[in-house]
Amino acid sequence: MPNRLDDLYHSFYKPIEQTELKSSIEENHKKLIQILSKEDKVLVLRIIDALEMICNYQSKASFIQGFKLGFELTNELQNYDSHSSEIESQSCGNSFMSQEVQKDEEN
């Protein structure tokens, strides 16, 4: 099941462009690279990679939770529909009068 959910995620997920935010990140990253030592550059790249991984995990977890919720709602609605048709066939709640009194009134 996890593989199917991953496949669904990758087939339905469409990344948001956010070009302004991406260009701002790239500009600030270039400025930072110019003033940092090699060790500090590696550290910044590790931080950026870790943040991207967190975002990816959160995005996938959110998709899977939404999918499960949708699936549960679908099952609940199907059960509700079958239950409501049983109630309708029993003629429940139409009137407080007994059926004998209703027949007398109809005549």
Jmol script that loads the backbone (N, CA, C; Angstrom):
load data "model"
ATOM      1  N   MET A   1       0.819  -1.206   0.000  1.00  0.00           N
ATOM      2  CA  MET A   1       0.000   0.000   0.000  1.00  0.00           C
ATOM      3  C   MET A   1       0.861   1.267   0.000  1.00  0.00           C
ATOM      4  N   PRO A   2       1.963   1.321   0.791  1.00  0.00           N
ATOM      5  CA  PRO A   2       2.767   2.547   0.756  1.00  0.00           C
ATOM      6  C   PRO A   2       3.299   2.874  -0.642  1.00  0.00           C
ATOM      7  N   ASN A   3       3.637   1.839  -1.431  1.00  0.00           N
ATOM      8  CA  ASN A   3       4.116   2.103  -2.788  1.00  0.00           C
ATOM      9  C   ASN A   3       3.020   2.709  -3.653  1.00  0.00           C
ATOM     10  N   ARG A   4       1.796   2.219  -3.494  1.00  0.00           N
ATOM     11  CA  ARG A   4       0.678   2.770  -4.268  1.00  0.00           C
ATOM     12  C   ARG A   4       0.414   4.216  -3.881  1.00  0.00           C
ATOM     13  N   LEU A   5       0.477   4.513  -2.577  1.00  0.00           N
ATOM     14  CA  LEU A   5       0.273   5.891  -2.136  1.00  0.00           C
ATOM     15  C   LEU A   5       1.390   6.792  -2.651  1.00  0.00           C
ATOM     16  N   ASP A   6       2.620   6.283  -2.658  1.00  0.00           N
ATOM     17  CA  ASP A   6       3.725   7.058  -3.229  1.00  0.00           C
ATOM     18  C   ASP A   6       3.490   7.323  -4.708  1.00  0.00           C
ATOM     19  N   ASP A   7       3.049   6.285  -5.433  1.00  0.00           N
ATOM     20  CA  ASP A   7       2.763   6.452  -6.859  1.00  0.00           C
ATOM     21  C   ASP A   7       1.658   7.483  -7.086  1.00  0.00           C
ATOM     22  N   LEU A   8       0.604   7.401  -6.274  1.00  0.00           N
ATOM     23  CA  LEU A   8      -0.479   8.386  -6.383  1.00  0.00           C
ATOM     24  C   LEU A   8       0.029   9.789  -6.094  1.00  0.00           C
ATOM     25  N   TYR A   9       0.839   9.908  -5.062  1.00  0.00           N
ATOM     26  CA  TYR A   9       1.400  11.215  -4.707  1.00  0.00           C
ATOM     27  C   TYR A   9       2.184  11.800  -5.880  1.00  0.00           C
ATOM     28  N   HIS A  10       3.047  10.992  -6.452  1.00  0.00           N
ATOM     29  CA  HIS A  10       3.891  11.489  -7.545  1.00  0.00           C
ATOM     30  C   HIS A  10       3.097  11.757  -8.820  1.00  0.00           C
ATOM     31  N   SER A  11       1.986  11.051  -9.012  1.00  0.00           N
ATOM     32  CA  SER A  11       1.203  11.307 -10.219  1.00  0.00           C
ATOM     33  C   SER A  11       0.302  12.527 -10.069  1.00  0.00           C
ATOM     34  N   PHE A  12      -0.142  12.836  -8.839  1.00  0.00           N
ATOM     35  CA  PHE A  12      -1.037  13.974  -8.639  1.00  0.00           C
ATOM     36  C   PHE A  12      -0.342  15.238  -8.161  1.00  0.00           C
ATOM     37  N   TYR A  13       0.827  15.109  -7.569  1.00  0.00           N
ATOM     38  CA  TYR A  13       1.513  16.276  -7.007  1.00  0.00           C
ATOM     39  C   TYR A  13       2.039  17.178  -8.114  1.00  0.00           C
ATOM     40  N   LYS A  14       1.688  18.426  -8.011  1.00  0.00           N
ATOM     41  CA  LYS A  14       2.191  19.430  -8.944  1.00  0.00           C
ATOM     42  C   LYS A  14       2.828  20.545  -8.123  1.00  0.00           C
ATOM     43  N   PRO A  15       4.155  20.702  -8.230  1.00  0.00           N
ATOM     44  CA  PRO A  15       4.825  21.720  -7.418  1.00  0.00           C
ATOM     45  C   PRO A  15       4.357  23.132  -7.769  1.00  0.00           C
ATOM     46  N   ILE A  16       4.298  23.955  -6.748  1.00  0.00           N
ATOM     47  CA  ILE A  16       3.942  25.360  -6.935  1.00  0.00           C
ATOM     48  C   ILE A  16       5.191  26.084  -7.445  1.00  0.00           C
ATOM     49  N   GLU A  17       5.021  26.947  -8.426  1.00  0.00           N
ATOM     50  CA  GLU A  17       6.169  27.598  -9.063  1.00  0.00           C
ATOM     51  C   GLU A  17       6.969  28.483  -8.102  1.00  0.00           C
ATOM     52  N   GLN A  18       6.360  29.459  -7.492  1.00  0.00           N
ATOM     53  CA  GLN A  18       7.013  30.369  -6.549  1.00  0.00           C
ATOM     54  C   GLN A  18       8.349  30.895  -7.081  1.00  0.00           C
ATOM     55  N   THR A  19       8.324  31.467  -8.256  1.00  0.00           N
ATOM     56  CA  THR A  19       9.559  31.920  -8.902  1.00  0.00           C
ATOM     57  C   THR A  19      10.252  33.030  -8.116  1.00  0.00           C
ATOM     58  N   GLU A  20       9.473  33.941  -7.534  1.00  0.00           N
ATOM     59  CA  GLU A  20      10.095  35.040  -6.779  1.00  0.00           C
ATOM     60  C   GLU A  20      10.846  34.508  -5.567  1.00  0.00           C
ATOM     61  N   LEU A  21      10.233  33.599  -4.857  1.00  0.00           N
ATOM     62  CA  LEU A  21      10.870  33.035  -3.669  1.00  0.00           C
ATOM     63  C   LEU A  21      12.121  32.238  -4.045  1.00  0.00           C
ATOM     64  N   LYS A  22      12.043  31.467  -5.108  1.00  0.00           N
ATOM     65  CA  LYS A  22      13.205  30.687  -5.545  1.00  0.00           C
ATOM     66  C   LYS A  22      14.349  31.579  -5.983  1.00  0.00           C
ATOM     67  N   SER A  23      14.048  32.645  -6.723  1.00  0.00           N
ATOM     68  CA  SER A  23      15.113  33.544  -7.167  1.00  0.00           C
ATOM     69  C   SER A  23      15.735  34.285  -5.975  1.00  0.00           C
ATOM     70  N   SER A  24      14.929  34.627  -4.982  1.00  0.00           N
ATOM     71  CA  SER A  24      15.451  35.273  -3.782  1.00  0.00           C
ATOM     72  C   SER A  24      16.391  34.336  -3.031  1.00  0.00           C
ATOM     73  N   ILE A  25      16.004  33.075  -2.936  1.00  0.00           N
ATOM     74  CA  ILE A  25      16.860  32.082  -2.271  1.00  0.00           C
ATOM     75  C   ILE A  25      18.180  31.933  -3.016  1.00  0.00           C
ATOM     76  N   GLU A  26      18.118  31.856  -4.347  1.00  0.00           N
ATOM     77  CA  GLU A  26      19.339  31.704  -5.147  1.00  0.00           C
ATOM     78  C   GLU A  26      20.259  32.911  -4.999  1.00  0.00           C
ATOM     79  N   GLU A  27      19.694  34.114  -5.027  1.00  0.00           N
ATOM     80  CA  GLU A  27      20.504  35.335  -4.874  1.00  0.00           C
ATOM     81  C   GLU A  27      21.194  35.364  -3.511  1.00  0.00           C
ATOM     82  N   ASN A  28      20.441  35.089  -2.463  1.00  0.00           N
ATOM     83  CA  ASN A  28      21.022  35.100  -1.114  1.00  0.00           C
ATOM     84  C   ASN A  28      22.041  33.982  -0.934  1.00  0.00           C
ATOM     85  N   HIS A  29      21.799  32.856  -1.574  1.00  0.00           N
ATOM     86  CA  HIS A  29      22.748  31.748  -1.501  1.00  0.00           C
ATOM     87  C   HIS A  29      24.061  32.131  -2.181  1.00  0.00           C
ATOM     88  N   LYS A  30      23.982  32.772  -3.335  1.00  0.00           N
ATOM     89  CA  LYS A  30      25.193  33.218  -4.039  1.00  0.00           C
ATOM     90  C   LYS A  30      25.981  34.213  -3.196  1.00  0.00           C
ATOM     91  N   LYS A  31      25.275  35.158  -2.564  1.00  0.00           N
ATOM     92  CA  LYS A  31      25.950  36.149  -1.708  1.00  0.00           C
ATOM     93  C   LYS A  31      26.631  35.469  -0.531  1.00  0.00           C
ATOM     94  N   LEU A  32      25.958  34.508   0.052  1.00  0.00           N
ATOM     95  CA  LEU A  32      26.498  33.800   1.207  1.00  0.00           C
ATOM     96  C   LEU A  32      27.716  32.969   0.817  1.00  0.00           C
ATOM     97  N   ILE A  33      27.672  32.328  -0.328  1.00  0.00           N
ATOM     98  CA  ILE A  33      28.785  31.491  -0.811  1.00  0.00           C
ATOM     99  C   ILE A  33      30.060  32.334  -0.984  1.00  0.00           C
ATOM    100  N   GLN A  34      29.894  33.561  -1.416  1.00  0.00           N
ATOM    101  CA  GLN A  34      31.052  34.433  -1.664  1.00  0.00           C
ATOM    102  C   GLN A  34      31.808  34.781  -0.378  1.00  0.00           C
ATOM    103  N   ILE A  35      31.127  34.834   0.738  1.00  0.00           N
ATOM    104  CA  ILE A  35      31.796  35.270   1.970  1.00  0.00           C
ATOM    105  C   ILE A  35      32.118  34.135   2.945  1.00  0.00           C
ATOM    106  N   LEU A  36      31.649  32.935   2.663  1.00  0.00           N
ATOM    107  CA  LEU A  36      31.865  31.823   3.589  1.00  0.00           C
ATOM    108  C   LEU A  36      33.097  31.000   3.235  1.00  0.00           C
ATOM    109  N   SER A  37      33.631  30.350   4.252  1.00  0.00           N
ATOM    110  CA  SER A  37      34.719  29.407   4.014  1.00  0.00           C
ATOM    111  C   SER A  37      34.141  28.117   3.434  1.00  0.00           C
ATOM    112  N   LYS A  38      35.029  27.243   2.980  1.00  0.00           N
ATOM    113  CA  LYS A  38      34.579  25.999   2.376  1.00  0.00           C
ATOM    114  C   LYS A  38      33.776  25.154   3.373  1.00  0.00           C
ATOM    115  N   GLU A  39      34.220  25.092   4.615  1.00  0.00           N
ATOM    116  CA  GLU A  39      33.514  24.312   5.634  1.00  0.00           C
ATOM    117  C   GLU A  39      32.129  24.889   5.905  1.00  0.00           C
ATOM    118  N   ASP A  40      32.053  26.223   5.939  1.00  0.00           N
ATOM    119  CA  ASP A  40      30.760  26.869   6.178  1.00  0.00           C
ATOM    120  C   ASP A  40      29.801  26.666   5.002  1.00  0.00           C
ATOM    121  N   LYS A  41      30.346  26.645   3.780  1.00  0.00           N
ATOM    122  CA  LYS A  41      29.508  26.398   2.597  1.00  0.00           C
ATOM    123  C   LYS A  41      28.874  25.017   2.670  1.00  0.00           C
ATOM    124  N   VAL A  42      29.676  24.023   3.073  1.00  0.00           N
ATOM    125  CA  VAL A  42      29.174  22.659   3.199  1.00  0.00           C
ATOM    126  C   VAL A  42      28.067  22.612   4.258  1.00  0.00           C
ATOM    127  N   LEU A  43      28.275  23.320   5.351  1.00  0.00           N
ATOM    128  CA  LEU A  43      27.284  23.358   6.416  1.00  0.00           C
ATOM    129  C   LEU A  43      25.967  23.987   5.944  1.00  0.00           C
ATOM    130  N   VAL A  44      26.059  25.081   5.189  1.00  0.00           N
ATOM    131  CA  VAL A  44      24.862  25.736   4.656  1.00  0.00           C
ATOM    132  C   VAL A  44      24.130  24.800   3.686  1.00  0.00           C
ATOM    133  N   LEU A  45      24.865  24.106   2.830  1.00  0.00           N
ATOM    134  CA  LEU A  45      24.246  23.175   1.895  1.00  0.00           C
ATOM    135  C   LEU A  45      23.553  22.022   2.621  1.00  0.00           C
ATOM    136  N   ARG A  46      24.155  21.539   3.717  1.00  0.00           N
ATOM    137  CA  ARG A  46      23.512  20.486   4.506  1.00  0.00           C
ATOM    138  C   ARG A  46      22.206  20.984   5.115  1.00  0.00           C
ATOM    139  N   ILE A  47      22.215  22.220   5.591  1.00  0.00           N
ATOM    140  CA  ILE A  47      20.998  22.804   6.168  1.00  0.00           C
ATOM    141  C   ILE A  47      19.916  22.924   5.097  1.00  0.00           C
ATOM    142  N   ILE A  48      20.288  23.408   3.928  1.00  0.00           N
ATOM    143  CA  ILE A  48      19.327  23.561   2.831  1.00  0.00           C
ATOM    144  C   ILE A  48      18.760  22.203   2.431  1.00  0.00           C
ATOM    145  N   ASP A  49      19.622  21.196   2.310  1.00  0.00           N
ATOM    146  CA  ASP A  49      19.161  19.855   1.946  1.00  0.00           C
ATOM    147  C   ASP A  49      18.212  19.286   2.995  1.00  0.00           C
ATOM    148  N   ALA A  50      18.543  19.483   4.268  1.00  0.00           N
ATOM    149  CA  ALA A  50      17.693  18.968   5.343  1.00  0.00           C
ATOM    150  C   ALA A  50      16.323  19.654   5.321  1.00  0.00           C
ATOM    151  N   LEU A  51      16.303  20.960   5.090  1.00  0.00           N
ATOM    152  CA  LEU A  51      15.028  21.684   5.021  1.00  0.00           C
ATOM    153  C   LEU A  51      14.183  21.207   3.835  1.00  0.00           C
ATOM    154  N   GLU A  52      14.811  20.957   2.705  1.00  0.00           N
ATOM    155  CA  GLU A  52      14.080  20.440   1.546  1.00  0.00           C
ATOM    156  C   GLU A  52      13.515  19.059   1.813  1.00  0.00           C
ATOM    157  N   MET A  53      14.287  18.220   2.504  1.00  0.00           N
ATOM    158  CA  MET A  53      13.799  16.881   2.827  1.00  0.00           C
ATOM    159  C   MET A  53      12.602  16.969   3.775  1.00  0.00           C
ATOM    160  N   ILE A  54      12.662  17.871   4.758  1.00  0.00           N
ATOM    161  CA  ILE A  54      11.538  18.053   5.674  1.00  0.00           C
ATOM    162  C   ILE A  54      10.299  18.477   4.893  1.00  0.00           C
ATOM    163  N   CYS A  55      10.452  19.428   3.981  1.00  0.00           N
ATOM    164  CA  CYS A  55       9.314  19.887   3.176  1.00  0.00           C
ATOM    165  C   CYS A  55       8.738  18.754   2.337  1.00  0.00           C
ATOM    166  N   ASN A  56       9.603  17.948   1.742  1.00  0.00           N
ATOM    167  CA  ASN A  56       9.137  16.823   0.922  1.00  0.00           C
ATOM    168  C   ASN A  56       8.380  15.799   1.765  1.00  0.00           C
ATOM    169  N   TYR A  57       8.913  15.457   2.943  1.00  0.00           N
ATOM    170  CA  TYR A  57       8.239  14.505   3.821  1.00  0.00           C
ATOM    171  C   TYR A  57       6.889  15.044   4.286  1.00  0.00           C
ATOM    172  N   GLN A  58       6.857  16.325   4.643  1.00  0.00           N
ATOM    173  CA  GLN A  58       5.594  16.916   5.095  1.00  0.00           C
ATOM    174  C   GLN A  58       4.568  16.950   3.974  1.00  0.00           C
ATOM    175  N   SER A  59       5.010  17.265   2.780  1.00  0.00           N
ATOM    176  CA  SER A  59       4.098  17.303   1.642  1.00  0.00           C
ATOM    177  C   SER A  59       3.512  15.922   1.374  1.00  0.00           C
ATOM    178  N   LYS A  60       4.354  14.909   1.381  1.00  0.00           N
ATOM    179  CA  LYS A  60       3.873  13.545   1.128  1.00  0.00           C
ATOM    180  C   LYS A  60       2.971  13.072   2.259  1.00  0.00           C
ATOM    181  N   ALA A  61       3.334  13.355   3.502  1.00  0.00           N
ATOM    182  CA  ALA A  61       2.502  12.948   4.639  1.00  0.00           C
ATOM    183  C   ALA A  61       1.144  13.633   4.581  1.00  0.00           C
ATOM    184  N   SER A  62       1.116  14.892   4.190  1.00  0.00           N
ATOM    185  CA  SER A  62      -0.147  15.626   4.075  1.00  0.00           C
ATOM    186  C   SER A  62      -1.015  15.020   2.985  1.00  0.00           C
ATOM    187  N   PHE A  63      -0.420  14.673   1.863  1.00  0.00           N
ATOM    188  CA  PHE A  63      -1.163  14.042   0.775  1.00  0.00           C
ATOM    189  C   PHE A  63      -1.762  12.716   1.230  1.00  0.00           C
ATOM    190  N   ILE A  64      -0.964  11.901   1.902  1.00  0.00           N
ATOM    191  CA  ILE A  64      -1.423  10.585   2.337  1.00  0.00           C
ATOM    192  C   ILE A  64      -2.537  10.723   3.366  1.00  0.00           C
ATOM    193  N   GLN A  65      -2.409  11.668   4.289  1.00  0.00           N
ATOM    194  CA  GLN A  65      -3.477  11.889   5.273  1.00  0.00           C
ATOM    195  C   GLN A  65      -4.757  12.331   4.576  1.00  0.00           C
ATOM    196  N   GLY A  66      -4.646  13.226   3.619  1.00  0.00           N
ATOM    197  CA  GLY A  66      -5.822  13.673   2.876  1.00  0.00           C
ATOM    198  C   GLY A  66      -6.460  12.547   2.087  1.00  0.00           C
ATOM    199  N   PHE A  67      -5.637  11.706   1.497  1.00  0.00           N
ATOM    200  CA  PHE A  67      -6.147  10.565   0.740  1.00  0.00           C
ATOM    201  C   PHE A  67      -6.884   9.598   1.660  1.00  0.00           C
ATOM    202  N   LYS A  68      -6.290   9.304   2.825  1.00  0.00           N
ATOM    203  CA  LYS A  68      -6.941   8.400   3.780  1.00  0.00           C
ATOM    204  C   LYS A  68      -8.257   8.989   4.270  1.00  0.00           C
ATOM    205  N   LEU A  69      -8.276  10.273   4.542  1.00  0.00           N
ATOM    206  CA  LEU A  69      -9.510  10.921   4.980  1.00  0.00           C
ATOM    207  C   LEU A  69     -10.581  10.823   3.897  1.00  0.00           C
ATOM    208  N   GLY A  70     -10.204  11.082   2.658  1.00  0.00           N
ATOM    209  CA  GLY A  70     -11.146  10.959   1.554  1.00  0.00           C
ATOM    210  C   GLY A  70     -11.672   9.541   1.415  1.00  0.00           C
ATOM    211  N   PHE A  71     -10.806   8.577   1.594  1.00  0.00           N
ATOM    212  CA  PHE A  71     -11.212   7.172   1.513  1.00  0.00           C
ATOM    213  C   PHE A  71     -12.189   6.828   2.631  1.00  0.00           C
ATOM    214  N   GLU A  72     -11.892   7.287   3.858  1.00  0.00           N
ATOM    215  CA  GLU A  72     -12.790   7.028   4.980  1.00  0.00           C
ATOM    216  C   GLU A  72     -14.145   7.699   4.776  1.00  0.00           C
ATOM    217  N   LEU A  73     -14.143   8.920   4.259  1.00  0.00           N
ATOM    218  CA  LEU A  73     -15.406   9.615   3.990  1.00  0.00           C
ATOM    219  C   LEU A  73     -16.221   8.879   2.928  1.00  0.00           C
ATOM    220  N   THR A  74     -15.557   8.373   1.904  1.00  0.00           N
ATOM    221  CA  THR A  74     -16.244   7.618   0.866  1.00  0.00           C
ATOM    222  C   THR A  74     -16.910   6.379   1.452  1.00  0.00           C
ATOM    223  N   ASN A  75     -16.165   5.645   2.280  1.00  0.00           N
ATOM    224  CA  ASN A  75     -16.740   4.453   2.918  1.00  0.00           C
ATOM    225  C   ASN A  75     -17.912   4.826   3.812  1.00  0.00           C
ATOM    226  N   GLU A  76     -17.772   5.894   4.566  1.00  0.00           N
ATOM    227  CA  GLU A  76     -18.851   6.315   5.465  1.00  0.00           C
ATOM    228  C   GLU A  76     -20.087   6.721   4.677  1.00  0.00           C
ATOM    229  N   LEU A  77     -19.901   7.424   3.572  1.00  0.00           N
ATOM    230  CA  LEU A  77     -21.042   7.824   2.750  1.00  0.00           C
ATOM    231  C   LEU A  77     -21.721   6.623   2.113  1.00  0.00           C
ATOM    232  N   GLN A  78     -20.963   5.644   1.680  1.00  0.00           N
ATOM    233  CA  GLN A  78     -21.566   4.444   1.108  1.00  0.00           C
ATOM    234  C   GLN A  78     -22.386   3.707   2.158  1.00  0.00           C
ATOM    235  N   ASN A  79     -21.862   3.603   3.363  1.00  0.00           N
ATOM    236  CA  ASN A  79     -22.607   2.953   4.444  1.00  0.00           C
ATOM    237  C   ASN A  79     -23.828   3.777   4.818  1.00  0.00           C
ATOM    238  N   TYR A  80     -23.699   5.083   4.798  1.00  0.00           N
ATOM    239  CA  TYR A  80     -24.830   5.952   5.125  1.00  0.00           C
ATOM    240  C   TYR A  80     -25.933   5.799   4.094  1.00  0.00           C
ATOM    241  N   ASP A  81     -25.569   5.770   2.809  1.00  0.00           N
ATOM    242  CA  ASP A  81     -26.567   5.605   1.757  1.00  0.00           C
ATOM    243  C   ASP A  81     -27.309   4.287   1.884  1.00  0.00           C
ATOM    244  N   SER A  82     -26.611   3.216   2.162  1.00  0.00           N
ATOM    245  CA  SER A  82     -27.293   1.925   2.294  1.00  0.00           C
ATOM    246  C   SER A  82     -28.163   1.911   3.547  1.00  0.00           C
ATOM    247  N   HIS A  83     -27.716   2.551   4.599  1.00  0.00           N
ATOM    248  CA  HIS A  83     -28.509   2.612   5.833  1.00  0.00           C
ATOM    249  C   HIS A  83     -29.736   3.502   5.639  1.00  0.00           C
ATOM    250  N   SER A  84     -29.573   4.612   4.934  1.00  0.00           N
ATOM    251  CA  SER A  84     -30.715   5.509   4.738  1.00  0.00           C
ATOM    252  C   SER A  84     -31.775   4.870   3.851  1.00  0.00           C
ATOM    253  N   SER A  85     -31.386   4.043   2.897  1.00  0.00           N
ATOM    254  CA  SER A  85     -32.390   3.369   2.065  1.00  0.00           C
ATOM    255  C   SER A  85     -33.162   2.344   2.881  1.00  0.00           C
ATOM    256  N   GLU A  86     -32.519   1.709   3.875  1.00  0.00           N
ATOM    257  CA  GLU A  86     -33.229   0.784   4.760  1.00  0.00           C
ATOM    258  C   GLU A  86     -34.266   1.536   5.585  1.00  0.00           C
ATOM    259  N   ILE A  87     -33.903   2.691   6.076  1.00  0.00           N
ATOM    260  CA  ILE A  87     -34.817   3.488   6.889  1.00  0.00           C
ATOM    261  C   ILE A  87     -36.010   3.930   6.045  1.00  0.00           C
ATOM    262  N   GLU A  88     -35.772   4.370   4.824  1.00  0.00           N
ATOM    263  CA  GLU A  88     -36.858   4.815   3.955  1.00  0.00           C
ATOM    264  C   GLU A  88     -37.817   3.675   3.623  1.00  0.00           C
ATOM    265  N   SER A  89     -37.287   2.474   3.453  1.00  0.00           N
ATOM    266  CA  SER A  89     -38.149   1.336   3.115  1.00  0.00           C
ATOM    267  C   SER A  89     -39.025   0.910   4.289  1.00  0.00           C
ATOM    268  N   GLN A  90     -38.626   1.272   5.499  1.00  0.00           N
ATOM    269  CA  GLN A  90     -39.404   0.913   6.676  1.00  0.00           C
ATOM    270  C   GLN A  90     -40.469   1.959   6.995  1.00  0.00           C
ATOM    271  N   SER A  91     -40.542   3.031   6.268  1.00  0.00           N
ATOM    272  CA  SER A  91     -41.483   4.126   6.496  1.00  0.00           C
ATOM    273  C   SER A  91     -41.420   4.629   7.924  1.00  0.00           C
ATOM    274  N   CYS A  92     -40.226   4.847   8.414  1.00  0.00           N
ATOM    275  CA  CYS A  92     -40.047   5.337   9.776  1.00  0.00           C
ATOM    276  C   CYS A  92     -40.198   6.848   9.821  1.00  0.00           C
ATOM    277  N   GLY A  93     -40.800   7.329  10.870  1.00  0.00           N
ATOM    278  CA  GLY A  93     -40.822   8.751  11.138  1.00  0.00           C
ATOM    279  C   GLY A  93     -41.778   9.560  10.292  1.00  0.00           C
ATOM    280  N   ASN A  94     -42.652   8.937   9.541  1.00  0.00           N
ATOM    281  CA  ASN A  94     -43.581   9.706   8.720  1.00  0.00           C
ATOM    282  C   ASN A  94     -44.652  10.379   9.564  1.00  0.00           C
ATOM    283  N   SER A  95     -45.108   9.695  10.614  1.00  0.00           N
ATOM    284  CA  SER A  95     -46.216  10.215  11.400  1.00  0.00           C
ATOM    285  C   SER A  95     -46.189   9.606  12.785  1.00  0.00           C
ATOM    286  N   PHE A  96     -46.770  10.318  13.737  1.00  0.00           N
ATOM    287  CA  PHE A  96     -46.885   9.778  15.086  1.00  0.00           C
ATOM    288  C   PHE A  96     -48.147   8.932  15.243  1.00  0.00           C
ATOM    289  N   MET A  97     -49.035   9.038  14.291  1.00  0.00           N
ATOM    290  CA  MET A  97     -50.288   8.263  14.369  1.00  0.00           C
ATOM    291  C   MET A  97     -50.039   6.819  13.947  1.00  0.00           C
ATOM    292  N   SER A  98     -50.803   5.916  14.543  1.00  0.00           N
ATOM    293  CA  SER A  98     -50.687   4.513  14.155  1.00  0.00           C
ATOM    294  C   SER A  98     -51.227   4.343  12.735  1.00  0.00           C
ATOM    295  N   GLN A  99     -50.865   3.261  12.093  1.00  0.00           N
ATOM    296  CA  GLN A  99     -51.300   3.028  10.711  1.00  0.00           C
ATOM    297  C   GLN A  99     -52.810   2.828  10.636  1.00  0.00           C
ATOM    298  N   GLU A 100     -53.416   2.289  11.688  1.00  0.00           N
ATOM    299  CA  GLU A 100     -54.880   2.100  11.697  1.00  0.00           C
ATOM    300  C   GLU A 100     -55.588   3.440  11.671  1.00  0.00           C
ATOM    301  N   VAL A 101     -55.092   4.404  12.449  1.00  0.00           N
ATOM    302  CA  VAL A 101     -55.714   5.732  12.496  1.00  0.00           C
ATOM    303  C   VAL A 101     -55.533   6.426  11.149  1.00  0.00           C
ATOM    304  N   GLN A 102     -54.369   6.259  10.547  1.00  0.00           N
ATOM    305  CA  GLN A 102     -54.118   6.860   9.236  1.00  0.00           C
ATOM    306  C   GLN A 102     -55.076   6.291   8.188  1.00  0.00           C
ATOM    307  N   LYS A 103     -55.327   4.966   8.224  1.00  0.00           N
ATOM    308  CA  LYS A 103     -56.257   4.350   7.263  1.00  0.00           C
ATOM    309  C   LYS A 103     -57.680   4.865   7.462  1.00  0.00           C
ATOM    310  N   ASP A 104     -58.074   5.024   8.744  1.00  0.00           N
ATOM    311  CA  ASP A 104     -59.402   5.555   9.029  1.00  0.00           C
ATOM    312  C   ASP A 104     -59.562   6.968   8.468  1.00  0.00           C
ATOM    313  N   GLU A 105     -58.525   7.766   8.599  1.00  0.00           N
ATOM    314  CA  GLU A 105     -58.608   9.152   8.110  1.00  0.00           C
ATOM    315  C   GLU A 105     -58.662   9.202   6.581  1.00  0.00           C
ATOM    316  N   GLU A 106     -57.968   8.262   5.947  1.00  0.00           N
ATOM    317  CA  GLU A 106     -57.970   8.234   4.497  1.00  0.00           C
ATOM    318  C   GLU A 106     -59.355   7.863   3.953  1.00  0.00           C
ATOM    319  N   ASN A 107     -60.076   7.012   4.661  1.00  0.00           N
ATOM    320  CA  ASN A 107     -61.422   6.581   4.234  1.00  0.00           C
ATOM    321  C   ASN A 107     -62.387   7.679   4.567  1.00  0.00           C
TER     322      ASN A 107
END
end "model"
wireframe off; spacefill off
backbone 0.3
color backbone group
